[in-house]
Amino acid sequence: MANLRNQVEFAATLTRELPNLSMSGVLELCRFLVRAEATLHRLSETAGNRELTLPELRREARLMTRVREAGARHGLGVTFNSDPRGAAIYLRLPSGRSNDWGGRGWAVP
């Protein structure tokens, strides 16, 4: 239930931060970012246990590029975190709001 609450809060935050984007556009962006975060988080956990294979490294690089491009399209900065103890993706919102203690940005749930 907490994960659903975090995802709803994330969608509401992006709706406020991106007023020119339609609701369906916000939901599409949220869906993409949440899935990308899950994949990058899983790859970070795997990298903590063993070396990533070449296909895994390529997948990680492609996904990071797609996330950066999606962020740039909507005026959002993107920071990646390879430590599996936290979120894998942080967005730098236009308002400067943050939901982490380090002030890196808004964590993608």
C-alpha beads as a LAMMPS data file, in Angstrom:
LAMMPS data file: protein, C-alpha beads

109 atoms
108 bonds

1 atom types
1 bond types

-500.0 500.0 xlo xhi
-500.0 500.0 ylo yhi
-500.0 500.0 zlo zhi

Masses

1 110.0

Atoms # bond

1 1 1 0.000 0.000 0.000
2 1 1 2.864 2.377 0.756
3 1 1 4.217 1.910 -2.757
4 1 1 0.856 2.831 -4.295
5 1 1 0.686 5.908 -2.041
6 1 1 4.185 6.940 -3.159
7 1 1 3.240 6.494 -6.821
8 1 1 0.069 8.574 -6.417
9 1 1 2.069 11.295 -4.645
10 1 1 4.642 11.176 -7.458
11 1 1 1.941 11.570 -10.131
12 1 1 0.364 14.462 -8.213
13 1 1 3.741 16.172 -7.887
14 1 1 4.463 15.864 -11.604
15 1 1 0.976 17.165 -12.391
16 1 1 1.731 20.310 -10.352
17 1 1 5.245 20.692 -11.739
18 1 1 4.306 20.149 -15.399
19 1 1 1.105 22.182 -15.890
20 1 1 1.411 22.174 -19.701
21 1 1 1.402 18.380 -19.856
22 1 1 -1.960 16.600 -20.092
23 1 1 -3.023 14.133 -17.422
24 1 1 -2.512 11.232 -19.814
25 1 1 0.960 12.594 -20.608
26 1 1 1.795 12.799 -16.905
27 1 1 0.576 9.246 -16.321
28 1 1 2.560 7.959 -19.297
29 1 1 5.701 9.716 -17.995
30 1 1 5.096 8.349 -14.476
31 1 1 4.592 4.812 -15.770
32 1 1 7.823 4.974 -17.764
33 1 1 9.865 6.455 -14.902
34 1 1 8.556 4.013 -12.281
35 1 1 9.355 1.034 -14.502
36 1 1 12.784 2.460 -15.363
37 1 1 13.504 3.019 -11.662
38 1 1 12.578 -0.582 -10.841
39 1 1 14.852 -1.911 -13.579
40 1 1 17.802 0.318 -12.613
41 1 1 17.297 -0.524 -8.940
42 1 1 17.327 -4.245 -9.730
43 1 1 20.514 -3.820 -11.794
44 1 1 22.133 -1.929 -8.883
45 1 1 21.303 -4.776 -6.517
46 1 1 22.706 -7.281 -8.993
47 1 1 25.889 -5.225 -9.392
48 1 1 26.353 -5.417 -5.630
49 1 1 26.421 -9.211 -5.794
50 1 1 28.308 -9.843 -9.021
51 1 1 29.616 -8.089 -12.110
52 1 1 26.980 -7.112 -14.610
53 1 1 27.102 -8.946 -17.917
54 1 1 27.654 -7.036 -21.134
55 1 1 23.936 -7.196 -22.102
56 1 1 23.003 -5.900 -18.632
57 1 1 25.470 -3.021 -18.947
58 1 1 24.074 -2.134 -22.363
59 1 1 20.510 -2.264 -21.052
60 1 1 21.452 0.007 -18.144
61 1 1 23.132 2.525 -20.463
62 1 1 20.198 2.540 -22.922
63 1 1 17.678 2.985 -20.134
64 1 1 19.645 5.833 -18.535
65 1 1 19.792 7.569 -21.913
66 1 1 16.026 7.189 -22.397
67 1 1 15.357 8.568 -18.899
68 1 1 17.638 11.578 -19.532
69 1 1 15.861 12.244 -22.843
70 1 1 12.411 12.008 -21.231
71 1 1 13.519 14.387 -18.491
72 1 1 14.975 16.869 -20.968
73 1 1 11.776 16.802 -23.050
74 1 1 9.825 17.968 -20.010
75 1 1 12.388 20.320 -18.455
76 1 1 13.377 17.948 -15.657
77 1 1 16.928 17.313 -14.553
78 1 1 17.848 13.706 -13.827
79 1 1 20.285 12.284 -11.280
80 1 1 21.064 8.580 -11.041
81 1 1 21.982 6.742 -7.854
82 1 1 23.768 3.399 -8.118
83 1 1 23.440 2.639 -4.389
84 1 1 20.653 0.048 -4.021
85 1 1 19.700 1.429 -0.588
86 1 1 17.945 4.418 -2.162
87 1 1 15.989 5.363 -5.230
88 1 1 17.772 4.802 -8.539
89 1 1 16.388 7.984 -10.170
90 1 1 15.974 11.483 -8.761
91 1 1 14.279 14.256 -10.734
92 1 1 15.288 17.893 -10.356
93 1 1 11.936 19.645 -10.568
94 1 1 11.464 23.170 -11.957
95 1 1 10.350 24.410 -8.519
96 1 1 13.406 22.917 -6.810
97 1 1 11.247 20.768 -4.504
98 1 1 12.841 17.686 -3.016
99 1 1 11.628 14.704 -1.025
100 1 1 14.970 13.363 0.131
101 1 1 17.196 14.500 2.944
102 1 1 20.147 15.199 0.680
103 1 1 18.225 17.650 -1.506
104 1 1 19.104 15.714 -4.670
105 1 1 15.580 16.009 -6.042
106 1 1 12.325 14.079 -6.118
107 1 1 12.852 10.319 -5.811
108 1 1 11.037 8.222 -8.390
109 1 1 9.176 5.509 -6.416

Bonds

1 1 1 2
2 1 2 3
3 1 3 4
4 1 4 5
5 1 5 6
6 1 6 7
7 1 7 8
8 1 8 9
9 1 9 10
10 1 10 11
11 1 11 12
12 1 12 13
13 1 13 14
14 1 14 15
15 1 15 16
16 1 16 17
17 1 17 18
18 1 18 19
19 1 19 20
20 1 20 21
21 1 21 22
22 1 22 23
23 1 23 24
24 1 24 25
25 1 25 26
26 1 26 27
27 1 27 28
28 1 28 29
29 1 29 30
30 1 30 31
31 1 31 32
32 1 32 33
33 1 33 34
34 1 34 35
35 1 35 36
36 1 36 37
37 1 37 38
38 1 38 39
39 1 39 40
40 1 40 41
41 1 41 42
42 1 42 43
43 1 43 44
44 1 44 45
45 1 45 46
46 1 46 47
47 1 47 48
48 1 48 49
49 1 49 50
50 1 50 51
51 1 51 52
52 1 52 53
53 1 53 54
54 1 54 55
55 1 55 56
56 1 56 57
57 1 57 58
58 1 58 59
59 1 59 60
60 1 60 61
61 1 61 62
62 1 62 63
63 1 63 64
64 1 64 65
65 1 65 66
66 1 66 67
67 1 67 68
68 1 68 69
69 1 69 70
70 1 70 71
71 1 71 72
72 1 72 73
73 1 73 74
74 1 74 75
75 1 75 76
76 1 76 77
77 1 77 78
78 1 78 79
79 1 79 80
80 1 80 81
81 1 81 82
82 1 82 83
83 1 83 84
84 1 84 85
85 1 85 86
86 1 86 87
87 1 87 88
88 1 88 89
89 1 89 90
90 1 90 91
91 1 91 92
92 1 92 93
93 1 93 94
94 1 94 95
95 1 95 96
96 1 96 97
97 1 97 98
98 1 98 99
99 1 99 100
100 1 100 101
101 1 101 102
102 1 102 103
103 1 103 104
104 1 104 105
105 1 105 106
106 1 106 107
107 1 107 108
108 1 108 109
